[in-house]
Amino acid sequence: MHSRISSITSAQVLSVERSQKYKSKPNGLNTVKMLKVASKTYGMSAHDTMKTAEHLYLRGFITYPRTESTTYSGNFNFNEILE
C-alpha cells in the first residue's frame, strides 16, 4: 500500500466523521496470562516478554504483576499513571 501511494503528491479529504468512544479499564494480567498473550499475539518468548515487561516497568510506563493476582489494589491511581 505504501509503495502505491508514496508517489502521490496531493489528496482531497472528502468527508470527516467524528465519534466518541469509551473503554473501560483493562483487566489485570497475571504473569501466566501476560506470557500467553505475548506469545500468541507477538510471537515473543517467555524470556523476551519478561525482559520487555521489566524494561517498561523500570521506566515507569507500565505496572505488571509479580504475583498471580488479576485485580488492581483499591488505591491504584489510574489517572496518575495515564498522566
LUMDO-73142 format. One record per residue (C-alpha): x negated, y negated, z. Coordinates in Angstrom, 3 decimals. Last residue first. Layout:
<atoms>
{{X, Y, Z}}
...
</atoms>
This chain:
<atoms>
{{0.924, -11.444, 33.039}}
{{2.199, -7.909, 32.496}}
{{0.491, -6.595, 35.616}}
{{1.855, -9.431, 37.739}}
{{5.371, -8.888, 36.384}}
{{5.251, -5.155, 37.105}}
{{4.421, -5.663, 40.809}}
{{4.267, -2.230, 42.437}}
{{5.708, -2.688, 45.965}}
{{8.079, 0.282, 45.832}}
{{5.360, 2.615, 44.538}}
{{5.814, 3.825, 40.989}}
{{7.041, 7.359, 40.462}}
{{5.619, 10.262, 38.464}}
{{3.262, 11.550, 41.160}}
{{0.684, 14.210, 40.250}}
{{-2.199, 12.273, 41.709}}
{{-4.832, 10.040, 40.153}}
{{-2.185, 8.306, 38.147}}
{{-2.963, 5.568, 35.714}}
{{-2.874, 1.840, 36.029}}
{{-3.591, -0.093, 32.933}}
{{-5.478, -3.080, 31.566}}
{{-7.514, -3.836, 34.688}}
{{-10.966, -3.277, 33.162}}
{{-11.595, -0.250, 35.373}}
{{-8.245, 1.237, 34.321}}
{{-8.926, 0.857, 30.604}}
{{-12.279, 2.672, 30.900}}
{{-10.824, 5.306, 33.245}}
{{-7.985, 6.013, 30.821}}
{{-10.453, 6.257, 27.926}}
{{-12.712, 8.717, 29.786}}
{{-9.690, 10.747, 30.912}}
{{-8.389, 10.975, 27.358}}
{{-11.818, 11.722, 25.900}}
{{-12.323, 14.627, 28.323}}
{{-8.812, 16.010, 27.759}}
{{-9.416, 15.963, 24.006}}
{{-7.594, 13.459, 21.846}}
{{-5.376, 14.468, 18.904}}
{{-3.547, 11.141, 19.124}}
{{0.077, 12.098, 19.726}}
{{-0.207, 15.725, 20.859}}
{{-3.470, 15.421, 22.766}}
{{-2.744, 12.002, 24.262}}
{{0.775, 13.078, 25.261}}
{{-0.447, 16.335, 26.828}}
{{-3.245, 14.616, 28.784}}
{{-0.866, 11.946, 30.098}}
{{1.650, 14.648, 31.053}}
{{-0.993, 16.507, 33.070}}
{{-2.219, 13.330, 34.751}}
{{1.230, 12.201, 35.825}}
{{2.905, 9.731, 33.572}}
{{5.102, 7.030, 35.048}}
{{8.363, 6.378, 33.315}}
{{8.327, 3.342, 31.108}}
{{10.055, 0.179, 32.227}}
{{13.336, -0.508, 30.461}}
{{13.337, -1.996, 27.020}}
{{15.334, -4.981, 25.892}}
{{15.766, -6.043, 22.308}}
{{16.629, -9.436, 20.972}}
{{17.364, -9.973, 17.317}}
{{16.226, -12.147, 14.469}}
{{16.620, -11.545, 10.759}}
{{14.716, -13.501, 8.146}}
{{15.539, -13.585, 4.458}}
{{13.993, -14.012, 1.021}}
{{10.433, -14.842, 2.026}}
{{8.501, -15.647, -1.162}}
{{5.025, -14.388, -1.963}}
{{1.683, -15.706, -3.146}}
{{-1.805, -14.499, -4.048}}
{{-1.143, -10.826, -4.815}}
{{-4.456, -8.958, -5.201}}
{{-4.150, -7.195, -1.828}}
{{-0.671, -5.891, -2.634}}
{{-1.410, -2.549, -4.300}}
{{-4.612, -1.922, -2.345}}
{{-2.785, -2.414, 0.950}}
{{0.000, 0.000, 0.000}}
</atoms>
